[in-house]
Amino acid sequence: MPKSPKPTPPTRLIQEWPLSPAATLGSAVRARGILLEVRAHLPFAERRLLQVETGALMLRVPEDDLDDHHVTVDAVTRKLAGIEDLPVIPREVEDILSIKQAERYR
């Protein structure tokens, strides 16, 4: 019997940062890479609060958390400035060009 997904606690949206097509290059893998790059510059406790959803980074916190997380918002905003210049890694190239790893090697 398949397991049912865990219920997620209710959250509230603090901030949303849309990702430009120039940054993601139309790739969900690239958007995930940007998320990981931004998360690397956040404190450990704040990393799980940042998620990527449909071409935007979302900062969501539990309903009972009354903090506005200004430090996290500022850190993400600074990191997203110039994110288009972030180098594209090989896994992202394969997704953007819709090619396989063997084709990229050729």
N, CA, C and O atoms as CSV, one atom per row, in Angstrom:
chain,resi,resn,atom,element,x,y,z
A,1,MET,N,N,0.841,-1.166,0.000
A,1,MET,CA,C,0.000,0.000,0.000
A,1,MET,C,C,0.897,1.243,0.000
A,1,MET,O,O,1.820,1.325,0.811
A,2,PRO,N,N,0.647,2.218,-0.895
A,2,PRO,CA,C,1.497,3.403,-0.950
A,2,PRO,C,C,1.287,4.289,0.280
A,2,PRO,O,O,0.188,4.400,0.823
A,3,LYS,N,N,2.369,4.899,0.682
A,3,LYS,CA,C,2.309,5.801,1.826
A,3,LYS,C,C,1.679,7.120,1.409
A,3,LYS,O,O,1.875,7.591,0.289
A,4,SER,N,N,0.934,7.698,2.308
A,4,SER,CA,C,0.384,9.022,2.037
A,4,SER,C,C,1.433,10.061,2.429
A,4,SER,O,O,2.207,9.837,3.359
A,5,PRO,N,N,1.463,11.198,1.724
A,5,PRO,CA,C,2.463,12.213,2.045
A,5,PRO,C,C,2.210,12.806,3.426
A,5,PRO,O,O,1.075,12.863,3.899
A,6,LYS,N,N,3.284,13.242,4.054
A,6,LYS,CA,C,3.171,13.861,5.369
A,6,LYS,C,C,2.399,15.174,5.242
A,6,LYS,O,O,2.609,15.935,4.297
A,7,PRO,N,N,1.524,15.429,6.177
A,7,PRO,CA,C,0.834,16.729,6.126
A,7,PRO,C,C,1.815,17.846,6.453
A,7,PRO,O,O,2.624,17.721,7.372
A,8,THR,N,N,1.741,18.923,5.710
A,8,THR,CA,C,2.631,20.052,5.951
A,8,THR,C,C,1.913,21.052,6.850
A,8,THR,O,O,0.724,21.316,6.669
A,9,PRO,N,N,2.628,21.599,7.808
A,9,PRO,CA,C,2.000,22.591,8.684
A,9,PRO,C,C,1.686,23.864,7.902
A,9,PRO,O,O,2.364,24.155,6.916
A,10,PRO,N,N,0.695,24.615,8.308
A,10,PRO,CA,C,0.371,25.856,7.597
A,10,PRO,C,C,1.518,26.860,7.695
A,10,PRO,O,O,2.150,27.001,8.742
A,11,THR,N,N,1.771,27.547,6.597
A,11,THR,CA,C,2.856,28.523,6.551
A,11,THR,C,C,2.332,29.851,6.030
A,11,THR,O,O,1.257,29.931,5.434
A,12,ARG,N,N,3.118,30.883,6.270
A,12,ARG,CA,C,2.780,32.195,5.711
A,12,ARG,C,C,3.950,32.675,4.863
A,12,ARG,O,O,5.109,32.396,5.167
A,13,LEU,N,N,3.634,33.387,3.814
A,13,LEU,CA,C,4.630,33.883,2.870
A,13,LEU,C,C,5.223,35.184,3.403
A,13,LEU,O,O,4.499,36.129,3.716
A,14,ILE,N,N,6.538,35.216,3.501
A,14,ILE,CA,C,7.235,36.426,3.940
A,14,ILE,C,C,7.637,37.263,2.725
A,14,ILE,O,O,7.379,38.465,2.681
A,15,GLN,N,N,8.268,36.624,1.745
A,15,GLN,CA,C,8.789,37.342,0.572
A,15,GLN,C,C,8.839,36.393,-0.615
A,15,GLN,O,O,9.041,35.190,-0.454
A,16,GLU,N,N,8.653,36.948,-1.816
A,16,GLU,CA,C,8.762,36.188,-3.058
A,16,GLU,C,C,9.689,36.942,-3.998
A,16,GLU,O,O,9.544,38.148,-4.197
A,17,TRP,N,N,10.644,36.215,-4.575
A,17,TRP,CA,C,11.574,36.797,-5.539
A,17,TRP,C,C,11.386,36.077,-6.868
A,17,TRP,O,O,11.773,34.914,-6.979
A,18,PRO,N,N,10.807,36.718,-7.880
A,18,PRO,CA,C,10.686,36.047,-9.183
A,18,PRO,C,C,12.054,35.880,-9.830
A,18,PRO,O,O,12.899,36.773,-9.763
A,19,LEU,N,N,12.261,34.730,-10.454
A,19,LEU,CA,C,13.513,34.454,-11.155
A,19,LEU,C,C,13.318,34.795,-12.626
A,19,LEU,O,O,12.384,34.307,-13.262
A,20,SER,N,N,14.182,35.616,-13.157
A,20,SER,CA,C,14.051,36.036,-14.552
A,20,SER,C,C,14.414,34.884,-15.487
A,20,SER,O,O,15.204,34.012,-15.124
A,21,PRO,N,N,13.839,34.881,-16.689
A,21,PRO,CA,C,14.213,33.853,-17.666
A,21,PRO,C,C,15.701,33.897,-18.023
A,21,PRO,O,O,16.281,32.875,-18.391
A,22,ALA,N,N,16.310,35.061,-17.917
A,22,ALA,CA,C,17.747,35.162,-18.190
A,22,ALA,C,C,18.554,34.422,-17.124
A,22,ALA,O,O,19.660,33.954,-17.396
A,23,ALA,N,N,18.012,34.317,-15.927
A,23,ALA,CA,C,18.713,33.617,-14.851
A,23,ALA,C,C,18.496,32.114,-14.939
A,23,ALA,O,O,19.445,31.346,-14.778
A,24,THR,N,N,17.254,31.678,-15.196
A,24,THR,CA,C,16.953,30.239,-15.191
A,24,THR,C,C,17.183,29.587,-16.542
A,24,THR,O,O,17.351,28.370,-16.619
A,25,LEU,N,N,17.194,30.374,-17.602
A,25,LEU,CA,C,17.354,29.864,-18.965
A,25,LEU,C,C,16.287,28.805,-19.296
A,25,LEU,O,O,16.523,27.902,-20.098
A,26,GLY,N,N,15.124,28.934,-18.670
A,26,GLY,CA,C,14.017,28.024,-18.937
A,26,GLY,C,C,14.200,26.634,-18.364
A,26,GLY,O,O,13.552,25.695,-18.827
A,27,SER,N,N,15.047,26.476,-17.388
A,27,SER,CA,C,15.377,25.155,-16.852
A,27,SER,C,C,15.009,25.058,-15.381
A,27,SER,O,O,15.380,25.922,-14.586
A,28,ALA,N,N,14.281,24.009,-15.016
A,28,ALA,CA,C,13.962,23.763,-13.616
A,28,ALA,C,C,15.216,23.337,-12.850
A,28,ALA,O,O,15.350,23.630,-11.662
A,29,VAL,N,N,16.124,22.653,-13.527
A,29,VAL,CA,C,17.379,22.244,-12.891
A,29,VAL,C,C,18.206,23.481,-12.559
A,29,VAL,O,O,18.835,23.542,-11.502
A,30,ARG,N,N,18.209,24.463,-13.449
A,30,ARG,CA,C,18.937,25.717,-13.217
A,30,ARG,C,C,18.303,26.480,-12.046
A,30,ARG,O,O,19.015,27.051,-11.220
A,31,ALA,N,N,16.974,26.490,-11.978
A,31,ALA,CA,C,16.290,27.163,-10.870
A,31,ALA,C,C,16.654,26.506,-9.542
A,31,ALA,O,O,16.860,27.195,-8.543
A,32,ARG,N,N,16.734,25.186,-9.529
A,32,ARG,CA,C,17.133,24.449,-8.319
A,32,ARG,C,C,18.591,24.773,-7.957
A,32,ARG,O,O,18.921,24.892,-6.778
A,33,GLY,N,N,19.453,24.913,-8.957
A,33,GLY,CA,C,20.840,25.284,-8.705
A,33,GLY,C,C,20.960,26.670,-8.104
A,33,GLY,O,O,21.794,26.903,-7.229
A,34,ILE,N,N,20.126,27.596,-8.573
A,34,ILE,CA,C,20.113,28.945,-8.003
A,34,ILE,C,C,19.652,28.887,-6.553
A,34,ILE,O,O,20.210,29.566,-5.691
A,35,LEU,N,N,18.632,28.074,-6.285
A,35,LEU,CA,C,18.152,27.909,-4.916
A,35,LEU,C,C,19.273,27.405,-4.012
A,35,LEU,O,O,19.472,27.933,-2.918
A,36,LEU,N,N,19.997,26.399,-4.458
A,36,LEU,CA,C,21.084,25.843,-3.649
A,36,LEU,C,C,22.197,26.861,-3.429
A,36,LEU,O,O,22.784,26.912,-2.348
A,37,GLU,N,N,22.490,27.664,-4.436
A,37,GLU,CA,C,23.522,28.699,-4.311
A,37,GLU,C,C,23.108,29.749,-3.284
A,37,GLU,O,O,23.928,30.173,-2.469
A,38,VAL,N,N,21.858,30.167,-3.316
A,38,VAL,CA,C,21.382,31.177,-2.368
A,38,VAL,C,C,21.321,30.587,-0.959
A,38,VAL,O,O,21.714,31.244,0.005
A,39,ARG,N,N,20.833,29.359,-0.836
A,39,ARG,CA,C,20.745,28.711,0.478
A,39,ARG,C,C,22.120,28.567,1.135
A,39,ARG,O,O,22.222,28.607,2.361
A,40,ALA,N,N,23.170,28.400,0.341
A,40,ALA,CA,C,24.510,28.217,0.890
A,40,ALA,C,C,24.981,29.440,1.665
A,40,ALA,O,O,25.881,29.330,2.498
A,41,HIS,N,N,24.395,30.593,1.409
A,41,HIS,CA,C,24.805,31.828,2.071
A,41,HIS,C,C,23.872,32.223,3.207
A,41,HIS,O,O,23.971,33.333,3.729
A,42,LEU,N,N,22.968,31.328,3.597
A,42,LEU,CA,C,22.041,31.600,4.693
A,42,LEU,C,C,22.461,30.834,5.939
A,42,LEU,O,O,23.161,29.826,5.839
A,43,PRO,N,N,22.040,31.303,7.114
A,43,PRO,CA,C,22.289,30.524,8.340
A,43,PRO,C,C,21.567,29.184,8.266
A,43,PRO,O,O,20.542,29.065,7.594
A,44,PHE,N,N,22.095,28.179,8.951
A,44,PHE,CA,C,21.543,26.833,8.876
A,44,PHE,C,C,20.058,26.782,9.233
A,44,PHE,O,O,19.293,26.064,8.590
A,45,ALA,N,N,19.654,27.524,10.236
A,45,ALA,CA,C,18.255,27.490,10.677
A,45,ALA,C,C,17.302,28.077,9.638
A,45,ALA,O,O,16.118,27.740,9.626
A,46,GLU,N,N,17.800,28.941,8.776
A,46,GLU,CA,C,16.949,29.625,7.801
A,46,GLU,C,C,16.896,28.915,6.448
A,46,GLU,O,O,16.029,29.233,5.635
A,47,ARG,N,N,17.777,27.984,6.187
A,47,ARG,CA,C,17.890,27.373,4.861
A,47,ARG,C,C,16.633,26.645,4.429
A,47,ARG,O,O,16.251,26.728,3.262
A,48,ARG,N,N,15.987,25.940,5.325
A,48,ARG,CA,C,14.786,25.162,4.971
A,48,ARG,C,C,13.580,26.046,4.674
A,48,ARG,O,O,12.608,25.584,4.076
A,49,LEU,N,N,13.632,27.307,5.082
A,49,LEU,CA,C,12.502,28.200,4.868
A,49,LEU,C,C,12.427,28.697,3.429
A,49,LEU,O,O,11.362,29.126,2.984
A,50,LEU,N,N,13.531,28.649,2.699
A,50,LEU,CA,C,13.579,29.124,1.323
A,50,LEU,C,C,13.323,27.970,0.371
A,50,LEU,O,O,13.973,26.930,0.467
A,51,GLN,N,N,12.372,28.146,-0.555
A,51,GLN,CA,C,12.006,27.109,-1.514
A,51,GLN,C,C,11.846,27.738,-2.885
A,51,GLN,O,O,11.663,28.949,-3.012
A,52,VAL,N,N,11.917,26.896,-3.915
A,52,VAL,CA,C,11.665,27.363,-5.275
A,52,VAL,C,C,10.327,26.791,-5.727
A,52,VAL,O,O,10.066,25.597,-5.580
A,53,GLU,N,N,9.483,27.663,-6.281
A,53,GLU,CA,C,8.170,27.259,-6.778
A,53,GLU,C,C,7.877,28.044,-8.051
A,53,GLU,O,O,7.881,29.275,-8.039
A,54,THR,N,N,7.628,27.349,-9.126
A,54,THR,CA,C,7.205,27.924,-10.410
A,54,THR,C,C,7.927,29.220,-10.777
A,54,THR,O,O,7.296,30.257,-10.985
A,55,GLY,N,N,9.230,29.150,-10.852
A,55,GLY,CA,C,10.017,30.279,-11.326
A,55,GLY,C,C,10.205,31.399,-10.326
A,55,GLY,O,O,10.481,32.531,-10.722
A,56,ALA,N,N,10.064,31.118,-9.049
A,56,ALA,CA,C,10.267,32.146,-8.022
A,56,ALA,C,C,10.807,31.492,-6.754
A,56,ALA,O,O,10.500,30.341,-6.442
A,57,LEU,N,N,11.608,32.251,-6.044
A,57,LEU,CA,C,12.058,31.813,-4.727
A,57,LEU,C,C,11.066,32.338,-3.701
A,57,LEU,O,O,10.677,33.505,-3.741
A,58,MET,N,N,10.659,31.473,-2.784
A,58,MET,CA,C,9.663,31.831,-1.777
A,58,MET,C,C,10.257,31.625,-0.389
A,58,MET,O,O,10.863,30.591,-0.109
A,59,LEU,N,N,10.080,32.608,0.464
A,59,LEU,CA,C,10.459,32.487,1.865
A,59,LEU,C,C,9.176,32.289,2.659
A,59,LEU,O,O,8.384,33.216,2.826
A,60,ARG,N,N,8.985,31.068,3.146
A,60,ARG,CA,C,7.785,30.718,3.912
A,60,ARG,C,C,8.202,30.292,5.314
A,60,ARG,O,O,9.181,29.568,5.497
A,61,VAL,N,N,7.434,30.761,6.303
A,61,VAL,CA,C,7.692,30.425,7.699
A,61,VAL,C,C,6.424,29.845,8.306
A,61,VAL,O,O,5.331,30.083,7.793
A,62,PRO,N,N,6.554,29.084,9.395
A,62,PRO,CA,C,5.355,28.559,10.062
A,62,PRO,C,C,4.440,29.700,10.532
A,62,PRO,O,O,4.902,30.806,10.809
A,63,GLU,N,N,3.154,29.415,10.614
A,63,GLU,CA,C,2.153,30.409,11.016
A,63,GLU,C,C,2.470,31.019,12.382
A,63,GLU,O,O,2.258,32.213,12.591
A,64,ASP,N,N,2.974,30.211,13.305
A,64,ASP,CA,C,3.196,30.709,14.657
A,64,ASP,C,C,4.500,31.490,14.805
A,64,ASP,O,O,4.762,32.029,15.880
A,65,ASP,N,N,5.325,31.567,13.760
A,65,ASP,CA,C,6.573,32.333,13.782
A,65,ASP,C,C,6.245,33.784,13.450
A,65,ASP,O,O,5.855,34.086,12.322
A,66,LEU,N,N,6.397,34.681,14.414
A,66,LEU,CA,C,6.022,36.084,14.231
A,66,LEU,C,C,7.182,36.958,13.759
A,66,LEU,O,O,6.988,38.145,13.497
A,67,ASP,N,N,8.378,36.394,13.647
A,67,ASP,CA,C,9.545,37.146,13.191
A,67,ASP,C,C,9.404,37.453,11.699
A,67,ASP,O,O,8.882,36.637,10.938
A,68,ASP,N,N,9.873,38.636,11.286
A,68,ASP,CA,C,9.804,39.028,9.872
A,68,ASP,C,C,11.006,38.565,9.067
A,68,ASP,O,O,11.003,38.692,7.842
A,69,HIS,N,N,12.030,38.034,9.714
A,69,HIS,CA,C,13.216,37.480,9.053
A,69,HIS,C,C,13.883,38.494,8.121
A,69,HIS,O,O,14.210,38.177,6.977
A,70,HIS,N,N,14.080,39.709,8.622
A,70,HIS,CA,C,14.696,40.769,7.814
A,70,HIS,C,C,16.102,40.410,7.362
A,70,HIS,O,O,16.492,40.743,6.243
A,71,VAL,N,N,16.861,39.746,8.201
A,71,VAL,CA,C,18.236,39.375,7.860
A,71,VAL,C,C,18.240,38.405,6.681
A,71,VAL,O,O,19.052,38.543,5.766
A,72,THR,N,N,17.340,37.427,6.700
A,72,THR,CA,C,17.252,36.456,5.610
A,72,THR,C,C,16.801,37.125,4.322
A,72,THR,O,O,17.353,36.851,3.256
A,73,VAL,N,N,15.807,37.996,4.407
A,73,VAL,CA,C,15.313,38.711,3.225
A,73,VAL,C,C,16.433,39.532,2.604
A,73,VAL,O,O,16.605,39.519,1.385
A,74,ASP,N,N,17.196,40.244,3.424
A,74,ASP,CA,C,18.308,41.049,2.906
A,74,ASP,C,C,19.392,40.183,2.272
A,74,ASP,O,O,19.942,40.538,1.229
A,75,ALA,N,N,19.701,39.044,2.900
A,75,ALA,CA,C,20.740,38.155,2.368
A,75,ALA,C,C,20.336,37.578,1.014
A,75,ALA,O,O,21.161,37.512,0.102
A,76,VAL,N,N,19.091,37.164,0.871
A,76,VAL,CA,C,18.622,36.606,-0.404
A,76,VAL,C,C,18.593,37.685,-1.470
A,76,VAL,O,O,18.994,37.440,-2.607
A,77,THR,N,N,18.127,38.868,-1.123
A,77,THR,CA,C,18.066,39.968,-2.091
A,77,THR,C,C,19.462,40.324,-2.598
A,77,THR,O,O,19.650,40.548,-3.794
A,78,ARG,N,N,20.440,40.376,-1.692
A,78,ARG,CA,C,21.821,40.678,-2.109
A,78,ARG,C,C,22.384,39.583,-3.014
A,78,ARG,O,O,23.054,39.874,-4.005
A,79,LYS,N,N,22.109,38.328,-2.671
A,79,LYS,CA,C,22.660,37.212,-3.454
A,79,LYS,C,C,22.017,37.137,-4.837
A,79,LYS,O,O,22.676,36.734,-5.795
A,80,LEU,N,N,20.739,37.517,-4.959
A,80,LEU,CA,C,20.069,37.444,-6.253
A,80,LEU,C,C,20.467,38.582,-7.196
A,80,LEU,O,O,20.189,38.520,-8.393
A,81,ALA,N,N,21.106,39.605,-6.668
A,81,ALA,CA,C,21.589,40.683,-7.531
A,81,ALA,C,C,22.725,40.131,-8.391
A,81,ALA,O,O,23.762,39.731,-7.863
A,82,GLY,N,N,22.542,40.108,-9.679
A,82,GLY,CA,C,23.551,39.603,-10.594
A,82,GLY,C,C,23.597,38.097,-10.688
A,82,GLY,O,O,24.626,37.544,-11.076
A,83,ILE,N,N,22.512,37.406,-10.346
A,83,ILE,CA,C,22.488,35.940,-10.381
A,83,ILE,C,C,22.594,35.426,-11.820
A,83,ILE,O,O,22.948,34.266,-12.034
A,84,GLU,N,N,22.293,36.275,-12.805
A,84,GLU,CA,C,22.402,35.863,-14.210
A,84,GLU,C,C,23.831,35.520,-14.590
A,84,GLU,O,O,24.063,34.770,-15.538
A,85,ASP,N,N,24.806,36.075,-13.841
A,85,ASP,CA,C,26.224,35.828,-14.129
A,85,ASP,C,C,26.752,34.546,-13.506
A,85,ASP,O,O,27.921,34.206,-13.690
A,86,LEU,N,N,25.906,33.828,-12.768
A,86,LEU,CA,C,26.312,32.566,-12.147
A,86,LEU,C,C,26.629,31.553,-13.245
A,86,LEU,O,O,25.819,31.372,-14.154
A,87,PRO,N,N,27.788,30.886,-13.186
A,87,PRO,CA,C,28.145,29.933,-14.238
A,87,PRO,C,C,27.159,28.770,-14.316
A,87,PRO,O,O,26.601,28.345,-13.305
A,88,VAL,N,N,26.955,28.265,-15.527
A,88,VAL,CA,C,26.061,27.134,-15.769
A,88,VAL,C,C,26.885,25.855,-15.655
A,88,VAL,O,O,27.908,25.707,-16.323
A,89,ILE,N,N,26.432,24.931,-14.804
A,89,ILE,CA,C,27.157,23.682,-14.618
A,89,ILE,C,C,26.698,22.662,-15.661
A,89,ILE,O,O,25.623,22.825,-16.238
A,90,PRO,N,N,27.480,21.622,-15.914
A,90,PRO,CA,C,27.157,20.665,-16.979
A,90,PRO,C,C,25.772,20.025,-16.861
A,90,PRO,O,O,25.107,19.828,-17.879
A,91,ARG,N,N,25.326,19.700,-15.666
A,91,ARG,CA,C,24.007,19.107,-15.490
A,91,ARG,C,C,22.918,20.063,-15.978
A,91,ARG,O,O,21.922,19.634,-16.560
A,92,GLU,N,N,23.115,21.358,-15.735
A,92,GLU,CA,C,22.149,22.355,-16.185
A,92,GLU,C,C,22.191,22.512,-17.699
A,92,GLU,O,O,21.151,22.720,-18.324
A,93,VAL,N,N,23.367,22.418,-18.294
A,93,VAL,CA,C,23.494,22.508,-19.750
A,93,VAL,C,C,22.700,21.390,-20.417
A,93,VAL,O,O,22.014,21.616,-21.413
A,94,GLU,N,N,22.798,20.191,-19.864
A,94,GLU,CA,C,22.050,19.057,-20.423
A,94,GLU,C,C,20.558,19.306,-20.370
A,94,GLU,O,O,19.848,18.967,-21.317
A,95,ASP,N,N,20.064,19.882,-19.300
A,95,ASP,CA,C,18.639,20.155,-19.176
A,95,ASP,C,C,18.208,21.287,-20.096
A,95,ASP,O,O,17.151,21.208,-20.722
A,96,ILE,N,N,19.009,22.333,-20.182
A,96,ILE,CA,C,18.663,23.486,-21.018
A,96,ILE,C,C,18.617,23.086,-22.492
A,96,ILE,O,O,17.705,23.487,-23.215
A,97,LEU,N,N,19.591,22.302,-22.938
A,97,LEU,CA,C,19.660,21.905,-24.341
A,97,LEU,C,C,18.885,20.629,-24.652
A,97,LEU,O,O,18.797,20.227,-25.812
A,98,SER,N,N,18.326,19.993,-23.633
A,98,SER,CA,C,17.581,18.725,-23.787
A,98,SER,C,C,18.439,17.667,-24.471
A,98,SER,O,O,18.024,17.028,-25.438
A,99,ILE,N,N,19.638,17.502,-23.942
A,99,ILE,CA,C,20.541,16.488,-24.482
A,99,ILE,C,C,20.920,15.522,-23.367
A,99,ILE,O,O,20.689,15.790,-22.188
A,100,LYS,N,N,21.499,14.404,-23.758
A,100,LYS,CA,C,21.960,13.419,-22.794
A,100,LYS,C,C,23.434,13.677,-22.468
A,100,LYS,O,O,24.116,14.445,-23.146
A,101,GLN,N,N,23.892,13.023,-21.428
A,101,GLN,CA,C,25.268,13.217,-20.991
A,101,GLN,C,C,26.247,12.800,-22.085
A,101,GLN,O,O,27.259,13.471,-22.287
A,102,ALA,N,N,25.970,11.720,-22.788
A,102,ALA,CA,C,26.858,11.262,-23.862
A,102,ALA,C,C,26.944,12.278,-24.987
A,102,ALA,O,O,28.009,12.474,-25.574
A,103,GLU,N,N,25.834,12.921,-25.286
A,103,GLU,CA,C,25.841,13.948,-26.333
A,103,GLU,C,C,26.678,15.154,-25.911
A,103,GLU,O,O,27.371,15.749,-26.736
A,104,ARG,N,N,26.616,15.505,-24.659
A,104,ARG,CA,C,27.413,16.628,-24.173
A,104,ARG,C,C,28.903,16.297,-24.268
A,104,ARG,O,O,29.710,17.164,-24.604
A,105,TYR,N,N,29.269,15.047,-23.975
A,105,TYR,CA,C,30.674,14.649,-24.069
A,105,TYR,C,C,31.187,14.714,-25.500
A,105,TYR,O,O,32.347,15.054,-25.731
A,106,ARG,N,N,30.322,14.386,-26.469
A,106,ARG,CA,C,30.735,14.444,-27.860
A,106,ARG,C,C,30.997,15.853,-28.265
A,106,ARG,O,O,31.359,16.108,-29.413
